[in-house]
């Protein structure tokens, strides 16, 4: 699971959807690997506009990275040189950082989801489904 | 406006107009295809310029090529007269370009000798550029339509067109070979054939830089074809085994690698579509899928088959930890009805797609009792296309919806539910009644 994807998912339990604390999930005991991938600056630019930056900062903190700026980098242009360094860093963080194993905990209901072999699992037990 | 001739492939003729209309719309222009006849692979359309022609054809799967029309005749004499009359102003424009001639014949053919004679009969064009067979600046094409009567082979064409080639389709550039399931390293019993999944992506207007979601990913058939058109694909499936693949070299990620689109791939999640984990304000631009109808894969969602028996299990503990919170817990699944799943799919699309975003999915129907009202509807989605692929006793339909803004007032209904059509799988295995086609 890419770091990027943590920004798109929340607790799958329906009663948590209206709760402000069900996103982002809290990441615990995560095992990370850097998986090299071709640098695609357009991809990062497309993604950036969809990101909830506060959640990015929060999850990065869960994973031990406290160096992110508090505000979303803006007006990045792959052609501009000063944008390049930022885009590269974002690529490394969002695309190349893989969570191979770990727990995702809902801060509202406390349910635990697991990431196994890089695939997050959001299946719910019967009492939480529907 | 100028006349252009489109030459279609002999495949899924009833999907042609949907594909080209969608591609034109994707590039913000409208295309009048009302003259199209499914039996005829030739169609004359009117377009602003070559650029429009190129745009609608380059991604097309069901067309072969598009040509600037220089003339038409029912025999060569007529053709030459027409070319000289209507296109003489064009001769000078391309006078010095390198060129070659091509032939396209439908239901017939000509010998090489006859072709050379025909090429020579165009001498009045007075082109001065060199002939270049490898990389000509212009390709002129003679398109012939023959009519076959019974077993006899026709040797005189019924219609002949002459034109300057503008664009060959993705099909002619071998996209079907490239995505052929036989050549794909990871496939399964539910893999969707390349041709129709590419067509689905075209009609769904999958495009560069936009997120395409397949909620029933399986082996990733729609995700890889969406990535071919530049989309950023995400998928989910209730069955983790499909997402994991067979080995480190045989899985969805490797398939993207195989096609050189790994740079666009986002992720696949193990998820029950009906208990969806995507945050509610996450915009998904297109949804394409083939929901599980229970023919090859049973339709299941998370939950207990027998709720009474399962009551209280949430308190069950193993080694002092709630069983359902353990890493090795496998959530039970229960059967689910197709009609409910389609309701869920439409509501999800209505809430997540941006205005003008498209949902495209396949739905099986039995030919003996299909009625249009069985197609589910949602008040915020307009049904654009209902395209049938016929098999012996059943069909599947590609249903394509577009999300409309608040001013649109549609109707929410589900004919499968109203008529209590429960289980496609049951009908499939029981065999459709004799009345079926």
Interface residues (C-beta under 8 A of the other chain):
Chain A: X1 X2 X4 X5 X8 X9 X10 X11 X12 X13 X14 X17 X23 X37 X38 X40 X42 X43 X46 X47 X50 X52 X111 X112 X114 X116 X117 X119 X120 X121 X122 X123 X124 X125 X126 X127 X128 X129 X130
Chain B: X209 X210 X211 X232 X234 X236 X238 X240 X243 X244 X262 X263 X264 X266 X267 X268 X269 X270 X271 X272 X274 X275 X276 X277 X278 X279 X280 X282 X283 X301 X302 X303 X304 X307 X310 X313 X314 X324 X325 X327 X329 X331 X332
